[in-house]
């Protein structure tokens, strides 16, 4: 039956909890009002985002600028004719708490991908699913069909508690303190729709990790990260959590701070509620750029935040759900579908199977059972593959499937003896790729494919890297095969580039009158120890030279490392200056007439250009002075990194601030505008001429990069006047902000230069 059939609607309704059905009905009605022009854009935007419905970018020959309704064509086979801005396809995000799925849910996802999307479901770095090219008028039906199998899209986006993530091998991990799954489940459902979580200025992210030293669920990069801990209390082992708060990546990343070393399990839900209440009360509401929890803690300090949370906890009214949601913690353990049995080696197995087993199979702590990772290139899985995986989940395990933050899926509780047959079934639908969790398993955000904020093609680059590395992965040294590569299309770190061994985020550069796609190279991140440290950008290379950059850095690491030295330790030992020297020659861009391929992004046939400014005489290049000046600013902020590395905090802070100031001065000079008297004059004139006029308006960041400079100026001048100097954390943030201001200056120059040329 078709979803529009009234009988089908009745079937769906019978399977949906009444309160969930009522919520979807309300959304359906609001969508109808919006289409009739009876609901304001900003009101409906908040409504649809809280239901997981996003707008998306279209680059099928024309771009959506968010202002003009256009007739477009779409890559989906299920397009419905010309559409206006209102009802052009978008993206539907689907919450999958801690990544847990069953077979029926996978089948419904497959149906929805096939009927309403382009036949592909996409796994995100937060263990969600996303369907692209979804029409807004179809979203209520999609939501009802998901709700009928126990999946919600509520609060998948918006200023809410986002999908709660968790270790995909929790409960079967050999090194965990205990299974965090039931706790992640409890907190998910306790906070979903909770009235204390409806007045945030920005999103709030939670993760659960069973181990401290593995990547698990990356606790250090979350607003609330919970690490499983067992403590002896009165001579008895007691479960609890080490709680970290205020972490986050985004444009300016910050590692989480310790709230408490041990929170008893029964205090988990009320304490999380107290944290949410403090965030809702103190979090910024007007300026979204400083509205995350990390900015609250940055402003008041972790000691004061800890005091406020404890105070809030004491005034909470008793809620029976605090214990009800945790009543069956020990009874929530998964069960195997088949008896455990070891793999029988009766002869030589296929080399493909052996390679797959070496990278995609994890021996569980339960003898005779393994967890199998199904590797999904770029996080994509087709509708047919999802259906097959659902069949496999019924045949080999008790439907115990999870998604991962590395955009893969895992089958838990596979009897080891079933591995050859399971491999053959996966291979029959193209799901048997080896290399899960290795350098080949490149993570990427959607980038310019569908994201409105994308600057460079993250998926295109990731696909190229995966192809090149995959072709020779079995020739690579183990030290190289163990590296993690993550790619973001812009500054926002949706691809989690800050915590990769080799991270890249998209930027652009103006070269010889053309806008050239580039990626900043980020080194120093640590994937292990729950995102133990963040990397910093050392310089931008043209997009087409990123594969060479990866190869160069990997070769140097292999030849220069000490025995057993990790990549993270190696980069820390040689320092950022030597690391940058490795790739300086790769930062150049050949003239357009010498190699036009540099002016086209990965997986895009069109030229990435803003127009031809002109070619200089004598076969030389005409380079505007501002290009030299902005390059000098990049050098200054890199020198700030080196000073920070040497613990020269005051010098690092000064260099980072001056890099911003000089970028502002470069733009003023290029426009033949007065600089004014010293730093105060530059800041004042830049505010008047560029920020107030929105010439420096960066659409990918809502204008906040210009505000970074003005705020840094105020702090710097106060410090020079005798105020308190910056500490290491503040200086690190300042360096990140300085890099972003310089990137925005590049973009501003490119935009204004193209307008001038036109």
N, C-alpha and C positions, 0 to 999 in steps of 0.2 A: 504493500500500500504506500502511496505517496504521503509525504509528511503533511501535505496540505489537506488530505482527506480527513473529514471530521471523525471517522472511526479510528483513524490512526492517532488523532489528537486525544481521543478518549483512552486509547491504550497507553499512550505516554503519561497522561494525567494519573492513571491508576498506579503508576510506578514511582511517582514523584511525591515527596513529602509535601503536605499542604502549604507549609510556610515557604518552601522553596518555589513551589508553583506560583504562589501569590507574588513573590519577588519578580519572577520572570514575566508574569502578566503585567506588572507595573512597568517594567522596562519596555515591553511590547507597546504599551499604551503611550509611553513617552516618546518612543521612536516614531510612532504614527503622528503624534503632535508635532514633532520636529519636522517631519516631512511636509506637514501642512503649513509650516511656518509659524506655529503657535508656541514654540518653545525656543528660547534664546540658545545660540550656539554654545556659549560658555557653560550654561546649565546642563545641556545635553552632553557636552564633552565630559563633564565630571561623571555623569550617570553612566555613559557607555564605557568610560575607562574603568570604573569600578566593576563593570561586568566583563572586562577583558577585551573590549573592542577598540582597536587602534585604527587610526588612519595610516596609510603607507604611501611610499613614494613610487612613482611610475616613471621609468626611464625608457619606455618603449617608443623612442623617437621624440617624446615631449616630456617635460618635467612638470610635476604638480607644484605650483608655488604657494599653495595654500590660500590664494586670494581670488584666482580667476577660474571659473568653471570652464572646462574644455571638453571637447569630444576626444576620447582616447581609444586606443586599441589595447588589448591586454594579452599577456601570454597564455592565460588560462583557456582551456578548450570550452569552458562553461560560461563564457561571457554572454551578456544579455543585451547586446546592442549598445548604442551610444549612451553614455551616462554623464550626468553633471557632477560637480564637486560633491554634492550631498550624498549621492548614492554610488559613487565609484567604489570598487572593491577596496577593502582594507585588510587588517590582520586580526584574527581572533586568537587570544592567548587562553590556554586551558590549564588550570592548576592541577598539578599532580603531586600532592604532598609527599615529601621525601622520595618521590619517584615511583611510588608503589602502584602497580597496575595488575589487572587480571585479564583473562582472555576475552571476555565479553566486552570489556572496555576498549581493548585494542581493536576489536572488530567494529565497534561503533566509530572509533576514530578513523578507521579505514574507510567506512561508508561516507563519513562526512568529508574526508579529504577528496574522495572521488566525486561526490555529488555537488559539493559547494566550492571546492578549492581547485587546485591544479593537479590533484592526484598524489600530492606529497605532504606528509606530516613532518614537521621539523622539531627536533629536540633541542631545547635551549640550555644555556649554561646554568640555569636555575631549576633544571629537571622538569620544566614545563613542556607542553607541546604548543606549537603555533601552527595555525592554518592561514595561509596567505591567499589573497584575491577573493576574500569573503565579502559578499554584499550585505550591507547593514540590515536590509529587510529580511534576510535569512537568519540573522543571529538569534532571534527568539526561538525559532525552531531548533537551531543547533543547540542552544542552551537547554531546551527541554529534552532533547534526545540524549544529551550528556547527563543531565540530572537523573534520567530514568535508569542509568547504570551507575549512579553514585559519584558522578564527577560534576564539579561546579566550576564556573568561570568567575564567581563572585570574588572581588578584590584581587583578581589576577594582575590588575594594573591600578593606577590611581594612588592617592595619598592614603595608603592602607597598609596593613600587614600583608606582605607579599607571600608567595609560596614558601612554606617552611621546607628547607632542604635538609637532607641527612645522608650519612654515609650509605652508599648502595650495597655494601656488604655487611651492614650492621646485623648482628645476630649470628653471623657465620664467620666473622673475622677472627683470625688467630691471635690478634694482639689487643683486642678491645677490652675495656674494663667491664662493660655489660652492654646488652642490646639497647640502643637508644630509640629504636623504632616506636614502641608504645608511647614514649614520652613526646616524640615529635608528633605522633598522631593526636595525642591528648591536647597539646598546646595549639595545634592547628585548629581543632574544632572548638576549643574554648575561646580563642580569639576571633574566629570567623564571625563577622557581624557584631562583635562585642561593642556595646555603646561607648566604652572607654577608648576604642580604637577608630572612631569615626571623625575625629577632629585634628588629624595630623596636618602639618604643613607640607610634608613630603612622605615618601614611602618608608617602610620599616621592614628590615630583612632579618630573618632568624635562621640559624643552622644548628644541627646536632652532630657531634662527633664522638665516636666511641674511643678513639685513640688520640694521643697528644702528638706523636712524632710523624704520623702519616699525613697525607693531604686531607683525607676524610671529607669533611664538609667545609673546610676553609674558615674556621671559626674566627680568625683574626680580621677578616674582611667583612664582618657582619655587624649590624646594629646590636644584635644579641647573639652571641655565640656560646653554646653550652658544650663543655667537654666532660665526658663521663668520668667520674672519680669514685673510688671506693675508699672509705675512711673507717678506721676502727673507732667505734663509739661504745663505751662501757664494755669493752672486750668483745664486741660483736661487729662484723662487717656491715657497714651502712652505705647505701647508694646515695649519690648526690652528684652535683655538677660544679665544676669551676666555671664561673660565669664571666664572660668578657662583653664589654659594651662599647658602642661608639666607633666601630670599625666601618670601613667603606672604601670603595675604589673611586669611581667617577673621575672627574677632571683633576681633583686634588685628593689623592688617597690618604687615608689615615688608618693606622692600625688600632685595633680595639684595646681598651684599657681594662685592667682587672677590676671587676666589681667585688667579687668574693672568691676565695680559694675553695670554699665548700658550701654549697647550698643543698640542704637535705631535699630529697626527691619530693616530699609532700609540700615543700615551699616553692616548687618550680612555677606552678600556675599563678598563685597570688603574687609572687615577686615579679613575674613577667607583666602581670596586670599593673602593678605599681610602677614599673618602668614606663609602660605605655602612657599611664596617666601623667607622669612627670614630663614626658616628651610632649604630650598633647598640650600641656599647660605652658611649658617654657619654650617649645620649638617655635622658630620663626614662621609666621603665617603670610606675610606680605612678600618678602623676597625669597622666592623659591631656591635661589642660588645658595642660600645659607640656612636651609630649612631641615637638613638631616640631623639626626641625633648627635653626630660627631661634632657639629658646630655648637650644640648646647654644652657638651662636655668640654670642648675647647674654650668656651667662654667662661664657664663657672668652675672648671677643674673637677677631676674625678673624685676628690674627697667630698666636695660639696654635693656632687651628684649622688654619691653613695649615701650621704646623710639624708638627702631628700627622698630617695627611694625607700630607705628604712622608715622614715617618718610617714610616707604615704602608705606603706604596708601596714602600719599600726592602725590606720583609720579605715581600712577597707572593711566593708561589711562582710560577714561570713558568707561564703558561697558554697553550697553543697557540691557544685561541679568540680571544685578544687580536688576533692577526693574521688568523686564519682568517675571522673575521666581516667583516673589512675587505679581504679578498683581491680582491674584484671591484668595488671602489668605482667605478671609471671605466666598467665594463661594465654598470652598473645603470641607465643612463639610459633613459628611456622613449622609445618610438618612436611616430610618428604613424601613423594608419590610412589617411589620404588625403594626396595631394600638397597642398602649400600653394597657396592661391589667394586673391587679394584679392576682397573683396565688390564685386560689380558694381552700380553705381548706374544702373539702367535707367529709373528714374522715381521718383515719390514713394512711399516706403514707408508702411505703416500707422503712425499716430502712436504706437500702443502698442508696436510693434516698435522705433521710434526711441528711445522713452523707456527701454525695456528695455535696448537696446544702450548707452545712455549711462551706465547704472548697473551693469549686470550683466555687462559684457563687458570683459575686460582683454587688451590687446595683449601677447602674449608677446615675449620677446627673440628668438624664432625667427620671422623674417619670414613673414607670411601665416597665422600661427596665433594663436588667441586662447584664453583660458580663460573659460568661461561659469559664472557663479554661479547656481545654482538656489536661489531664495529660499524658505525654509520658515518660514511664520509660526509663531512660538513654538517652532521646531525640530521641528514635527510633519510627518510624511509618511505617507500611507496605504499600505496594502499594494498597492493597484492602481497608485498613483503610483510606488512602488518598482519594480514589475515593468516599468512603462513606461520608467522611467529606465534600467533594465538593458538593455532593447531599444535605447534611444537610444545607450547606451554602446557597444553592439556595432556599431551602424550608423555612428556619426559619429566615434568615437575608438577607440583600442585598449583599451577598458575602463579608461581612466585617470580614476578618480573619487576624490574625497576629500571628507571632511567638514571643517567649519571650526569654530573656537572661537566664531564668531558664530552657530552653530547652523544653518548652511546646508550645501549640497553644491556641489562644483564639478566641471565636466567640463573636462579639460585636453586640449590638442592638437586643438582644433576648427579645421578649415579655415575661414578667414574667409568664404569664398564660401558655406559651408553655413548661415550664420547665419539667413537667412529661413526655410529649411525646418526647422531645429532649433527655432526659436521657435514655429513652427506646431505642431510635435509636442508641445512642452512645454505650449503653450496648450490642447491637446486634453484634457489631464488636470489643468488648473489649476495648472501649475508655471511659469507665465510672468510672475509678479508682478515688477514693477520695484522699484527702491529698495534693492537689496542694498548693505549697508555705509553706508547713509544714516541720517538721523534716524528714518526709518520702520521700519528694521530693528531693532526693539527686542528686546533679549536679556532672558530671564527664566528663573529657576530654577522648579522645579515648585511651590514655595510650598505653600499650604494645599490645593491640589488633591490631592496624594498624599504630601507630605513630613510626617513626624511633628513636625518642628521648625518648620513654617511658622506664622507669626503673622498675616500679612496675605496677601491674594491677589495674589501677584506676577504670575501668568499672567493673572488677570482684569484687573489694571491695565495690563499690557503690551498685552493685546488691545485695550483701550479706547484707549490712546495710539496704537497702530498704526492703528486705524480712523480716529481723528480726524486724525492727521497725514497718513495716506494719502489722505484725501479732498481735501486741499489741497496735497499735496507739490509739485506742479508750479508752484504759486504762490509757494512759499517762496523766499527769497533763498538763494543758493548757500552762504553762510556758515552758515545754519541747517540746510540739508539735509545738511551735512557733519558735524553733531554726532552723538555716540554716546550713547544712553540705555540704561541697564542696571538691572534691577530684581531684588532679592533679597527673598524672603519673610520673612527674619529677619536676624540680625546676621552670619551666617556667610559671606556674600559668594559664594555659589555662582553668583549672577548677575553677579559681578565688578563690583559697583557702585562699588568704590573707585577703579577706573581708567577710569570713564566721564566724559564731559563733564558729564552730568546723571545722577547715581546715586541710587537710592532703595532703602531697606531697611525691611522691615515691623516695626512696633512697635504697641503699643496704648496707649490712654489711658483713664482712668476719668473720665467726664464726666456729672455729674448722675445718678449711679447706674447709668449704662450704660457698658459697655466699647465704645470706638469704635475701629475700625481706622484706623491712621495709617501714614505712611511718613516716615522721616527723609530729609531732602534732603542729598545729599552733593555738594559742589562742590570743584573743584581737582584732580580726577584727570586723568591724561593717558594716553590710549590709545596714542598714538604713542610712538616711541623705546622699544619693547618694554615698555610700561607704565612710562613714565618717572617718574611721580610718582603718589602716592595722594591722594585727596580726604578731607576731613573733613566730618562732618555739621554743618549750621548750624541745624537745628531741625526739628521734626516738624509735618507738615501732615496734616489728615484725608485719608484715602484718596480721598474723592470730590473733593478739591480739588487733587489732583496734576496733572490735565490743565491746570487754570488756572495752576498754579505753573510748569509747563513753558512755557506760552504767555507768561506774565509775564516770566520770566527771558530767554527768547529774544528778545522784543521789546526789552527793555532793552539786551541785548547788541548787537542790530542797530542801535539808535539811538545807542549810546554808544561803540562800538568805534572805534579809530583805523584808518586804512587798512591792510588786511592783517593786523590783529591777530586772533590765534586766540582761541577761547573760553577756553582755559586761561590764556593771557596776560592776557586781560581780567579774569578773576576774580582773578588774582594782583595786578593793578594796582589794582582798586577795593577789594580786601580783603573779609574775611568780614563785617565789620560792615555795610557798605553792601549786600552781597549779602543779608544777612538782612532788612534793612529793606525790600527789595523785596517780601518775601512775608509780612511779619508779620501783615498783615490777613487772610491766607489760613489762618492757624493756628487760627482760632477755630472752634468747633463750635456751630451753632444748637441751641436746645432741641429735644428729641425731638418735641414737639407742633407745632413750627414746621416742621421738615423731617426726617422720619424716615428719609429716604434716606441720611443721613450715618451712620446706625447699622446699615447693611447694606453688606457688602463687595462689590467688583466681582464679577460673575459668580456671585453667590450669592443665592438668594431668601430665605434665612433672616435674621432679625435677629441681629446680632452683639452680644449683650447678656448681662450677668451678673445682671440683676434690677433692679427698681425700688426705689431707696432712698427716694424721696419728692420731691415738688415743693415748693419754698419758697413762702412767703406773698408777697402783693402782686405776683404775677406775676414774682417774682424767683427766683433760683436759690440753693439752699442749697449752699454750697461748703465742704467740709471744710478746715480750716487746712492739712492735709497737702498738699492740692493746690497751695496757694500756695507752700508750702515746697519742694515738688519742682520747681515751676516756677522758683523762685529758684535751685535747684541747676542747672537747665538753663542759666540765665543765667550762673552762675559758670563752668561748663565752657566756655561760649561765650566768655566773657571770657578764659579761659585760651588759647583758640585765637588770640584777637587779640593776646595777649601773646607767644605763640610766633611769630606772624606778624611782630611787631616785634622779634623776637630777645631778648625779655625772659625768658630761660629760667627764672630763679629765681622770678619772679612767676607765670609760666605754670604751673610745677610746683606751687606753693603753691595757686593757685586750683583746679587740677584735683583735688588731694588734698582740699582743703576742701569741694569740691562733693560728693565721696563721703561725707565725714564728716557733712556737713549732711543728706544723704539718709538716712544711718543714724540720725542724731538725730531726724529727722522721724518715722521709723517707730517709734522708741522712745517718743517723746512721744505719738503717736497711740494707742499701746497703753497709755498711762499707765504707762510703765516708767521706772525711774531712768536718768538720763543718766550719772551717775558724775562723777568729778572730771576735767574737761578732756578733751582728745583721747584720752588713755589710757583713761579711764573709758568714753567712748562706744564705743571699739573693743572693750573687754572685755565690756561689757554687750550690745553688738550681737552679738558672737560667741556669748555664752551664750544670749541670748533669741531670736535669729533664725537664726544659722548652725548652731549645735549642734542646735537643735530642728528644723531644716530648714524653718522657716517661710519663710525667704528662699531656699529651694531653687528654682532656676530650671531646669525640666525641659529647656528648649531648650539649656542650656549645662552641664548636669551639676553645677550649684552653683558653678561657678568664678567667677562675678561677685562673690559675697561674698568669696571668697579674694583677689580683686584689691584690695578695700578693705583687708583685713587686711595684705596684703603691702605695699601703699602706705603704710599707717600706720607699719609698722616702718621702712621706708626713710626716710620723712619725719622721724620722730623721731631716727633715727641722723644724718641730715643736720643737723638742728637742734642736735644735740649735738656737732657739729664734724666730721662725716664728709664724704666727698666728695659734692659736689652733682651733680644729674642733668645729662646733656648733652642736646643737641637731640633725638636719636633717642629717648632714654629718656623725655623729656618728651612727645614726640608719642605714644608708647605709653601713657603715663599718661593723656593726654587721651582716647584711645580707650577705655581701661579705665574711666575716670570716666563716660563716656557710657553704657557698658554697665551699670555699677552703678546709675545713675539709672533706666535703662530697667527693670532688675530690681526696683527699688524701686516703680516705677509698677505693675508686674505683681503684686508682693507685696501692695501696698495694695488693688488691685482684687480679688485672690483673697480676702483676709481680709475685705474689706468685704462681698463677696457672701456669704461664710459667716456673717458677723454678721447680715446681713439675713435670711438663711434661718432 
